[in-house]
Amino acid sequence: MASEYASSGEYIKHHLQNLTYGQLPEGTVRYDGTVLNAPTWTFAHGTEEVQAMGFWSINVDSMLFSIGLGVLFLFFFRMAAKKATTGVPGGLQNFVEWIIEFIDTSVRGSFSHRNAMVGPLALTIFIWVFLMNAMDLIPVDWLPYAASLAGVPYFKIVPTTDPNVTFGLALSVFALVLYYSVKMKGSGGFFAELAFQPFQAKNPILKYLVFMPINLLLEGVSLIAKPISLALRLFGNMYAGEMIFILIALMFGGGWILAAFGGVLQWAWAVFHILIITLQAFIFMTLTIVYLDMAHAEHH
């Protein structure tokens, strides 16, 4: 499929472009040269049209795959729960029980408080992020090519290579961190945690006029850095992995020798990438548990 593009740069840009739906303003010059006489809701063709759509556009492919994989996760785990037996378990029940035991061990090792929500949340995050990451193992040309036959111009299949998805996940975790920080410590206790640590003094002038602004700055930056680092770590690793797959795919258009070498590289990177997609799901889950544990802890 790489040979269908005028240059390798065009091929890479196409595979990194989301299928974006939004409103183009009046006067926009479309990809085919037509000029819009009125604001129009449509699919974007190219980055220029995505930028023209602004904030309220939506990446349809990212939403399709992320929601679809979430439904798939719920379907199989519900099926395993309905067929669960105290007798000899089947293969699906064995697998689900192994996953749940793994998650339970991780939560017990990182979360030192009592909250019945943390275990199911950790399970959901690990499986959902893993499934979204695992889409990276599908050859980069298969689904986009099938979509192009149906007239779909772009089709990016790995949701975690879209920063909108990773930031959505991270901000949801951040909202829970803020909620439990206030719930467990009270608004005053949460503010005191930010304002009077790590620098402390008994002198009121030093405490309120000198150390409090410094503490608020340091702790505020540390607090805001949590969702940013959580989102960018997942996005950066998966985006880099996808880029390597795309670069390997370019080799298939360079003759049979390069194609054979590219096939070996693709297999080797896919095997190694299984570790990456699992590790990134585990890191996202573990950091979520740790952040929630910190939100429950009271500092005196």
GUSERO-250018 format. One record per residue: residue in one letter; z, x, y of N, C-alpha, C in turn. Coordinates in pm, whole numbers, padded with zeros to 5 digits. Layout:
N
A;Z;X;Y;Z;X;Y;Z;X;Y $
...
//
This chain:
300
M;00000;00083;-00121;00000;00000;00000;00000;00086;00126 $
A;00052;00210;00115;00058;00298;00231;-00081;00331;00283 $
S;-00181;00333;00192;-00317;00367;00233;-00381;00259;00320 $
E;-00323;00139;00327;-00379;00030;00407;-00351;00048;00556 $
Y;-00263;00142;00592;-00225;00161;00732;-00298;00280;00791 $
A;-00318;00276;00922;-00394;00380;00990;-00322;00513;00988 $
S;-00193;00514;00987;-00116;00638;00986;00016;00616;00915 $
S;00080;00726;00877;00210;00715;00813;00314;00657;00908 $
G;00300;00688;01038;00392;00632;01137;00384;00481;01143 $
E;00263;00427;01136;00245;00282;01138;00305;00219;01014 $
Y;00289;00286;00899;00347;00237;00773;00499;00232;00781 $
I;00559;00337;00834;00705;00342;00846;00755;00235;00942 $
K;00691;00222;01058;00731;00122;01156;00723;-00018;01098 $
H;00619;-00044;01020;00602;-00177;00962;00716;-00209;00866 $
H;00754;-00111;00783;00857;-00136;00683;00998;-00141;00741 $
L;01014;-00092;00863;01145;-00097;00928;01157;-00214;01025 $
Q;01053;-00297;01033;01051;-00411;01125;01100;-00537;01055 $
N;01197;-00605;01114;01245;-00732;01059;01151;-00847;01094 $
L;01155;-00951;01012;01086;-01076;01043;01175;-01153;01140 $
T;01140;-01149;01268;01227;-01202;01374;01169;-01331;01431 $
Y;01256;-01431;01445;01216;-01560;01503;01294;-01581;01632 $
G;01221;-01621;01737;01287;-01643;01864;01191;-01705;01964 $
Q;01237;-01715;02088;01157;-01777;02193;01095;-01670;02283 $
L;00962;-01672;02292;00891;-01584;02383;00877;-01654;02518 $
P;00905;-01585;02627;00896;-01649;02758;00752;-01674;02801 $
E;00738;-01761;02898;00606;-01791;02954;00544;-01664;03012 $
G;00415;-01647;02989;00343;-01530;03041;00340;-01412;02947 $
T;00405;-01423;02831;00405;-01313;02734;00265;-01294;02677 $
V;00222;-01169;02670;00094;-01136;02607;00120;-01110;02460 $
R;00063;-01194;02372;00087;-01181;02228;00011;-01063;02169 $
Y;00040;-01036;02044;-00022;-00923;01972;-00174;-00937;01963 $
D;-00225;-01062;01965;-00369;-01085;01954;-00437;-01100;02090 $
G;-00362;-01075;02199;-00420;-01080;02332;-00404;-01212;02404 $
T;-00359;-01318;02336;-00340;-01447;02402;-00216;-01443;02492 $
V;-00222;-01522;02599;-00112;-01530;02695;-00047;-01667;02683 $
L;00084;-01670;02671;00155;-01796;02655;00166;-01869;02788 $
N;00130;-01997;02788;00140;-02079;02909;00276;-02147;02924 $
A;00359;-02137;02819;00493;-02198;02822;00582;-02122;02725 $
P;00714;-02131;02743;00805;-02068;02646;00777;-02121;02505 $
T;00770;-02031;02407;00728;-02069;02272;00820;-02008;02168 $
W;00866;-02091;02075;00944;-02042;01960;00846;-02000;01851 $
T;00856;-01876;01806;00761;-01824;01708;00817;-01700;01641 $
F;00742;-01645;01548;00778;-01520;01484;00719;-01403;01564 $
A;00798;-01299;01577;00754;-01183;01655;00657;-01097;01574 $
H;00559;-01041;01645;00468;-00942;01588;00484;-00814;01667 $
G;00567;-00723;01617;00588;-00596;01685;00717;-00593;01765 $
T;00760;-00472;01796;00887;-00453;01867;00884;-00507;02010 $
E;00766;-00505;02074;00756;-00556;02210;00792;-00704;02216 $
E;00743;-00781;02120;00773;-00923;02119;00920;-00949;02083 $
V;00977;-00865;01996;01120;-00877;01963;01204;-00856;02089 $
Q;01170;-00754;02167;01244;-00726;02291;01228;-00841;02390 $
A;01109;-00901;02393;01086;-01012;02486;01166;-01136;02447 $
M;01194;-01151;02320;01273;-01267;02275;01418;-01259;02318 $
G;01471;-01139;02335;01607;-01124;02384;01713;-01147;02278 $
F;01834;-01178;02325;01952;-01183;02239;01947;-01296;02137 $
W;01889;-01410;02172;01899;-01527;02086;01793;-01533;01978 $
S;01731;-01424;01946;01639;-01419;01833;01719;-01398;01705 $
I;01659;-01424;01591;01728;-01411;01463;01637;-01341;01363 $
N;01693;-01247;01288;01618;-01178;01184;01622;-01264;01057 $
V;01513;-01335;01034;01509;-01435;00927;01525;-01371;00790 $
D;01461;-01255;00769;01469;-01192;00637;01612;-01145;00607 $
S;01681;-01091;00705;01820;-01048;00684;01909;-01167;00648 $
M;01891;-01278;00718;01970;-01398;00690;01935;-01454;00552 $
L;01807;-01453;00518;01763;-01507;00389;01826;-01432;00273 $
F;01817;-01299;00278;01868;-01220;00166;02020;-01214;00163 $
S;02084;-01203;00279;02230;-01195;00279;02292;-01327;00231 $
I;02244;-01439;00281;02297;-01568;00237;02260;-01595;00091 $
G;02136;-01563;00054;02092;-01584;-00084;02173;-01503;-00184 $
L;02202;-01378;-00151;02283;-01294;-00240;02427;-01342;-00246 $
G;02478;-01394;-00133;02611;-01451;-00134;02619;-01573;-00225 $
V;02518;-01658;-00221;02513;-01775;-00309;02502;-01731;-00455 $
L;02422;-01626;-00480;02407;-01575;-00617;02541;-01524;-00671 $
F;02615;-01454;-00587;02748;-01406;-00625;02840;-01522;-00661 $
L;02844;-01625;-00577;02929;-01740;-00603;02888;-01814;-00729 $
F;02757;-01823;-00752;02706;-01895;-00869;02752;-01828;-00999 $
F;02733;-01696;-01009;02767;-01628;-01134;02918;-01621;-01157 $
F;02995;-01602;-01051;03139;-01596;-01069;03195;-01735;-01100 $
R;03138;-01839;-01043;03181;-01975;-01076;03145;-02007;-01221 $
M;03026;-01964;-01263;02985;-01988;-01401;03079;-01916;-01499 $
A;03119;-01793;-01462;03211;-01718;-01547;03347;-01787;-01553 $
A;03392;-01842;-01439;03521;-01911;-01435;03518;-02039;-01519 $
K;03406;-02112;-01516;03396;-02236;-01592;03391;-02210;-01742 $
K;03332;-02095;-01781;03318;-02064;-01922;03429;-01974;-01974 $
A;03528;-01944;-01889;03636;-01854;-01929;03714;-01913;-02047 $
T;03750;-01827;-02139;03824;-01869;-02257;03932;-01769;-02290 $
T;04038;-01816;-02356;04145;-01725;-02398;04110;-01657;-02530 $
G;04002;-01703;-02593;03958;-01642;-02717;03876;-01517;-02691 $
V;03776;-01494;-02774;03690;-01378;-02756;03598;-01401;-02636 $
P;03611;-01321;-02530;03530;-01346;-02410;03386;-01300;-02429 $
G;03297;-01367;-02354;03158;-01326;-02355;03134;-01208;-02263 $
G;03007;-01166;-02257;02973;-01050;-02175;02998;-01073;-02027 $
L;02961;-01190;-01977;02980;-01220;-01835;03128;-01225;-01800 $
Q;03210;-01288;-01886;03353;-01296;-01860;03416;-01156;-01863 $
N;03373;-01073;-01956;03423;-00935;-01962;03393;-00859;-01834 $
F;03270;-00876;-01786;03228;-00806;-01664;03308;-00855;-01544 $
V;03322;-00986;-01529;03396;-01042;-01416;03543;-01001;-01422 $
E;03603;-01004;-01541;03742;-00963;-01554;03761;-00816;-01519 $
W;03663;-00733;-01558;03670;-00591;-01525;03662;-00570;-01374 $
I;03572;-00643;-01308;03560;-00633;-01162;03690;-00678;-01094 $
I;03744;-00790;-01137;03866;-00843;-01076;03983;-00747;-01097 $
E;03992;-00688;-01215;04099;-00591;-01241;04084;-00469;-01151 $
F;03960;-00425;-01132;03933;-00311;-01044;03974;-00342;-00900 $
I;03938;-00462;-00853;03973;-00502;-00716;04124;-00517;-00703 $
D;04187;-00576;-00804;04333;-00595;-00800;04406;-00460;-00791 $
T;04358;-00362;-00866;04418;-00228;-00861;04401;-00166;-00724 $
S;04283;-00184;-00665;04257;-00129;-00532;04346;-00193;-00426 $
V;04362;-00324;-00434;04445;-00395;-00336;04591;-00353;-00351 $
R;04641;-00346;-00473;04780;-00308;-00496;04808;-00165;-00448 $
G;04706;-00079;-00457;04724;00059;-00414;04717;00080;-00264 $
S;04653;-00013;-00192;04632;00007;-00048;04702;-00096;00040 $
F;04744;-00207;-00018;04806;-00315;00061;04950;-00334;00015 $
S;05044;-00308;00103;05185;-00307;00066;05260;-00433;00108 $
H;05189;-00538;00147;05253;-00662;00191;05209;-00777;00100 $
R;05249;-00897;00134;05213;-01014;00054;05120;-01104;00135 $
N;05000;-01120;00084;04902;-01209;00147;04800;-01246;00041 $
A;04799;-01372;00002;04713;-01417;-00107;04565;-01414;-00071 $
M;04534;-01396;00058;04395;-01396;00101;04327;-01260;00081 $
V;04404;-01153;00077;04347;-01018;00078;04268;-00989;-00049 $
G;04320;-01028;-00165;04250;-01004;-00291;04113;-01070;-00297 $
P;04104;-01202;-00276;03973;-01268;-00276;03879;-01211;-00168 $
L;03936;-01175;-00051;03852;-01116;00054;03795;-00983;00008 $
A;03877;-00899;-00054;03830;-00769;-00103;03722;-00787;-00209 $
L;03741;-00883;-00299;03641;-00910;-00402;03509;-00953;-00340 $
T;03517;-01045;-00244;03396;-01095;-00178;03322;-00984;-00106 $
I;03395;-00902;-00032;03331;-00793;00042;03264;-00695;-00052 $
F;03336;-00653;-00158;03280;-00552;-00248;03152;-00602;-00315 $
I;03158;-00720;-00375;03041;-00771;-00448;02926;-00802;-00354 $
W;02957;-00865;-00241;02851;-00905;-00147;02782;-00782;-00088 $
V;02859;-00685;-00041;02800;-00565;00016;02723;-00487;-00091 $
F;02778;-00481;-00212;02708;-00412;-00321;02572;-00477;-00349 $
L;02569;-00609;-00356;02442;-00679;-00384;02341;-00656;-00272 $
M;02387;-00661;-00147;02295;-00636;-00036;02243;-00492;-00039 $
N;02332;-00398;-00070;02288;-00259;-00082;02191;-00240;-00198 $
A;02215;-00311;-00308;02134;-00294;-00429;01989;-00336;-00408 $
M;01960;-00415;-00306;01822;-00451;-00277;01738;-00328;-00244 $
D;01806;-00219;-00207;01736;-00094;-00176;01671;-00032;-00298 $
L;01712;-00075;-00419;01655;-00019;-00542;01523;-00085;-00580 $
I;01488;-00196;-00515;01357;-00259;-00538;01252;-00177;-00465 $
P;01141;-00140;-00530;01036;-00061;-00463;00998;-00121;-00328 $
V;00983;-00034;-00229;00971;-00079;-00090;00848;-00164;-00062 $
D;00744;-00153;-00147;00620;-00225;-00119;00609;-00359;-00190 $
W;00686;-00381;-00293;00665;-00499;-00376;00682;-00629;-00300 $
L;00801;-00655;-00250;00826;-00783;-00182;00753;-00794;-00048 $
P;00746;-00689;00035;00667;-00700;00158;00520;-00730;00131 $
Y;00464;-00672;00025;00324;-00699;-00008;00306;-00844;-00053 $
A;00399;-00893;-00137;00391;-01033;-00180;00404;-01127;-00061 $
A;00492;-01091;00035;00508;-01174;00154;00382;-01173;00240 $
S;00314;-01058;00247;00192;-01049;00328;00081;-01137;00272 $
L;00080;-01155;00139;-00020;-01244;00079;00001;-01388;00120 $
A;00128;-01421;00157;00160;-01557;00203;00151;-01568;00355 $
G;00105;-01462;00422;00089;-01466;00567;00211;-01424;00645 $
V;00312;-01368;00578;00433;-01322;00647;00411;-01179;00693 $
P;00418;-01152;00823;00381;-01019;00873;00480;-00909;00839 $
Y;00609;-00941;00838;00713;-00841;00810;00813;-00900;00711 $
F;00871;-00813;00630;00967;-00863;00531;01056;-00747;00489 $
K;01168;-00732;00559;01264;-00625;00531;01371;-00681;00438 $
I;01386;-00621;00320;01463;-00687;00214;01605;-00635;00199 $
V;01645;-00531;00271;01780;-00476;00256;01863;-00518;00378 $
P;01948;-00618;00364;02022;-00670;00481;02109;-00565;00549 $
T;02168;-00472;00472;02259;-00374;00531;02187;-00262;00606 $
T;02053;-00265;00609;01981;-00174;00698;01956;-00241;00834 $
D;02011;-00360;00852;02004;-00432;00979;02141;-00425;01045 $
P;02154;-00359;01161;02286;-00346;01224;02348;-00480;01261 $
N;02266;-00584;01279;02322;-00716;01307;02408;-00765;01190 $
V;02366;-00735;01068;02441;-00777;00951;02569;-00696;00937 $
T;02559;-00564;00949;02678;-00480;00931;02780;-00504;01042 $
F;02733;-00526;01165;02826;-00558;01273;02886;-00696;01255 $
G;02810;-00791;01201;02866;-00922;01173;02979;-00914;01072 $
L;02960;-00834;00966;03066;-00815;00868;03187;-00747;00931 $
A;03161;-00640;01006;03271;-00562;01065;03349;-00643;01168 $
L;03280;-00721;01249;03349;-00802;01349;03431;-00914;01286 $
S;03386;-00964;01170;03465;-01064;01098;03596;-01002;01050 $
V;03587;-00880;00997;03708;-00808;00955;03797;-00781;01075 $
F;03737;-00742;01187;03814;-00713;01309;03887;-00837;01359 $
A;03823;-00952;01350;03887;-01077;01392;04010;-01105;01305 $
L;04000;-01077;01174;04115;-01096;01086;04227;-00997;01119 $
V;04189;-00874;01153;04288;-00774;01191;04365;-00819;01315 $
L;04293;-00868;01415;04359;-00916;01537;04447;-01038;01508 $
Y;04397;-01127;01425;04473;-01249;01393;04605;-01214;01326 $
Y;04600;-01128;01225;04723;-01096;01153;04814;-01002;01233 $
S;04757;-00923;01322;04840;-00840;01410;04926;-00927;01499 $
V;04868;-01033;01554;04942;-01124;01641;05034;-01214;01558 $
K;04988;-01260;01443;05067;-01349;01360;05193;-01281;01308 $
M;05181;-01156;01263;05293;-01087;01202;05389;-01027;01305 $
K;05337;-00987;01420;05419;-00915;01518;05444;-00995;01645 $
G;05370;-01104;01663;05377;-01177;01788;05289;-01107;01892 $
S;05248;-01182;01992;05161;-01123;02095;05232;-01010;02168 $
G;05363;-01028;02194;05438;-00924;02262;05454;-00800;02176 $
G;05480;-00819;02047;05494;-00705;01957;05364;-00629;01940 $
F;05253;-00702;01935;05122;-00636;01922;05090;-00557;02048 $
F;05122;-00615;02164;05098;-00543;02290;05187;-00419;02298 $
A;05312;-00433;02255;05404;-00319;02259;05356;-00207;02167 $
E;05297;-00245;02057;05243;-00146;01964;05131;-00066;02028 $
L;05053;-00133;02112;04943;-00064;02181;04992;00013;02303 $
A;05095;-00039;02370;05134;00017;02499;05239;00128;02490 $
F;05319;00128;02386;05432;00221;02383;05427;00319;02266 $
Q;05308;00341;02212;05286;00443;02110;05153;00512;02140 $
P;05138;00640;02112;05235;00730;02047;05334;00796;02144 $
F;05302;00793;02275;05390;00861;02371;05502;00766;02414 $
Q;05625;00816;02409;05740;00734;02442;05835;00811;02534 $
A;05910;00735;02613;06009;00797;02702;06113;00692;02738 $
K;06235;00734;02761;06342;00643;02803;06338;00622;02954 $
N;06283;00714;03027;06270;00702;03172;06170;00591;03204 $
P;06212;00485;03277;06121;00372;03304;05994;00413;03378 $
I;06004;00510;03469;05886;00553;03545;05784;00616;03451 $
L;05831;00707;03365;05740;00769;03269;05687;00666;03169 $
K;05776;00577;03123;05740;00482;03020;05632;00384;03066 $
Y;05649;00328;03187;05560;00222;03232;05446;00270;03321 $
L;05469;00371;03401;05367;00414;03496;05280;00528;03446 $
V;05334;00606;03353;05258;00722;03304;05210;00700;03161 $
F;05305;00677;03069;05268;00672;02928;05200;00543;02887 $
M;05238;00428;02948;05178;00302;02906;05026;00299;02928 $
P;04973;00338;03045;04827;00340;03059;04758;00435;02962 $
I;04822;00550;02939;04763;00646;02845;04762;00588;02704 $
N;04874;00529;02664;04883;00469;02530;04782;00355;02513 $
L;04770;00270;02615;04674;00159;02607;04532;00211;02593 $
L;04501;00317;02663;04366;00375;02653;04342;00431;02513 $
L;04437;00511;02464;04421;00574;02333;04418;00472;02221 $
E;04515;00380;02222;04522;00280;02116;04410;00178;02126 $
G;04367;00147;02250;04255;00056;02268;04126;00113;02211 $
V;04101;00240;02239;03983;00307;02184;03990;00311;02032 $
S;04109;00344;01979;04127;00348;01834;04104;00212;01770 $
L;04150;00106;01837;04133;-00030;01784;03987;-00071;01783 $
I;03918;-00047;01893;03778;-00086;01903;03690;-00002;01812 $
A;03731;00123;01787;03651;00212;01702;03647;00164;01557 $
K;03746;00085;01515;03751;00040;01375;03628;-00042;01336 $
P;03596;-00152;01407;03477;-00226;01365;03347;-00150;01388 $
I;03343;-00068;01495;03221;00008;01523;03193;00108;01412 $
S;03295;00184;01373;03276;00283;01267;03248;00215;01133 $
L;03314;00102;01108;03293;00028;00984;03148;-00018;00973 $
A;03093;-00070;01082;02955;-00119;01081;02853;-00006;01076 $
L;02874;00097;01158;02776;00205;01168;02774;00292;01042 $
R;02888;00307;00976;02891;00387;00852;02803;00321;00746 $
L;02820;00192;00726;02740;00121;00627;02593;00120;00667 $
F;02565;00085;00792;02427;00080;00839;02359;00216;00829 $
G;02425;00321;00875;02364;00454;00877;02329;00505;00739 $
N;02420;00487;00644;02394;00535;00508;02281;00458;00441 $
M;02280;00326;00458;02177;00245;00393;02041;00263;00462 $
Y;02042;00278;00595;01917;00300;00668;01854;00433;00627 $
A;01937;00536;00613;01887;00667;00571;01829;00660;00430 $
G;01898;00589;00341;01848;00575;00204;01715;00501;00200 $
E;01703;00395;00278;01578;00320;00285;01465;00406;00342 $
M;01497;00486;00442;01396;00573;00502;01343;00674;00400 $
I;01431;00728;00316;01387;00823;00214;01295;00754;00113 $
F;01327;00633;00074;01239;00559;-00017;01101;00536;00046 $
I;01099;00506;00175;00972;00483;00245;00891;00612;00250 $
L;00957;00723;00279;00887;00852;00286;00832;00891;00148 $
I;00907;00862;00044;00857;00890;-00092;00736;00802;-00122 $
A;00741;00676;-00078;00630;00583;-00104;00501;00630;-00038 $
L;00512;00703;00073;00392;00757;00138;00316;00853;00047 $
M;00386;00917;-00044;00323;01015;-00132;00226;00949;-00230 $
F;00245;00819;-00256;00156;00751;-00351;00015;00732;-00295 $
G;-00001;00751;-00165;-00134;00740;-00106;-00201;00875;-00088 $
G;-00144;00983;-00142;-00198;01117;-00121;-00263;01178;-00242 $
G;-00312;01099;-00336;-00374;01153;-00456;-00280;01147;-00575 $
W;-00339;01169;-00693;-00260;01148;-00814;-00151;01252;-00835 $
I;-00172;01375;-00785;-00070;01479;-00801;00054;01443;-00719 $
L;00030;01409;-00590;00142;01368;-00506;00206;01239;-00556 $
A;00122;01148;-00610;00174;01022;-00661;00267;01046;-00781 $
A;00228;01138;-00870;00312;01170;-00985;00444;01235;-00940 $
F;00433;01327;-00844;00553;01391;-00792;00642;01289;-00721 $
G;00579;01196;-00647;00653;01092;-00579;00725;00999;-00677 $
G;00661;00972;-00791;00726;00889;-00892;00852;00953;-00947 $
V;00846;01085;-00970;00965;01157;-01017;01075;01154;-00910 $
L;01036;01180;-00784;01134;01178;-00675;01195;01040;-00658 $
Q;01113;00938;-00669;01162;00801;-00652;01264;00766;-00760 $
W;01236;00805;-00883;01330;00779;-00992;01461;00854;-00969 $
A;01451;00983;-00932;01571;01065;-00911;01655;01011;-00796 $
W;01589;00973;-00686;01663;00921;-00571;01724;00785;-00602 $
A;01655;00703;-00681;01709;00572;-00718;01836;00588;-00801 $
V;01835;00683;-00896;01954;00707;-00979;02070;00754;-00892 $
F;02043;00848;-00801;02148;00896;-00711;02193;00786;-00615 $
H;02100;00701;-00575;02129;00597;-00477;02221;00489;-00535 $
I;02224;00475;-00667;02318;00381;-00729;02461;00419;-00691 $
L;02489;00549;-00690;02621;00597;-00649;02647;00564;-00502 $
I;02545;00581;-00418;02563;00558;-00274;02591;00411;-00245 $
I;02514;00321;-00304;02533;00179;-00274;02669;00130;-00324 $
T;02714;00184;-00437;02846;00146;-00488;02956;00204;-00401 $
L;02941;00330;-00363;03041;00397;-00281;03056;00331;-00145 $
Q;02944;00292;-00084;02950;00229;00048;03017;00092;00041 $
A;02993;00017;-00066;03062;-00111;-00083;03212;-00089;-00102 $
F;03247;00013;-00180;03387;00044;-00205;03458;00089;-00076 $
I;03391;00174;00004;03451;00222;00129;03473;00106;00226 $
F;03375;00018;00237;03389;-00097;00329;03506;-00184;00285 $
M;03518;-00208;00155;03628;-00289;00103;03762;-00220;00126 $
T;03770;-00091;00095;03896;-00019;00106;03944;-00011;00251 $
L;03852;00016;00343;03891;00022;00484;03936;-00115;00534 $
T;03875;-00220;00485;03919;-00355;00522;04063;-00378;00477 $
I;04094;-00339;00353;04230;-00355;00301;04329;-00272;00384 $
V;04292;-00148;00415;04379;-00059;00492;04403;-00114;00632 $
Y;04299;-00163;00698;04314;-00218;00832;04404;-00342;00830 $
L;04390;-00425;00729;04475;-00544;00720;04619;-00504;00688 $
D;04638;-00399;00609;04773;-00350;00582;04839;-00300;00710 $
M;04762;-00229;00794;04813;-00182;00922;04845;-00299;01015 $
A;04765;-00405;01006;04790;-00523;01089;04918;-00594;01050 $
H;04956;-00587;00923;05078;-00651;00875;05203;-00566;00900 $
A;05184;-00436;00918;05298;-00346;00931;05356;-00351;01072 $
E;05487;-00352;01082;05556;-00349;01211;05606;-00209;01238 $
H;05574;-00157;01357;05617;-00024;01395;05737;-00036;01489 $
H;05844;00030;01456;05966;00019;01536;05983;00146;01619 $
//
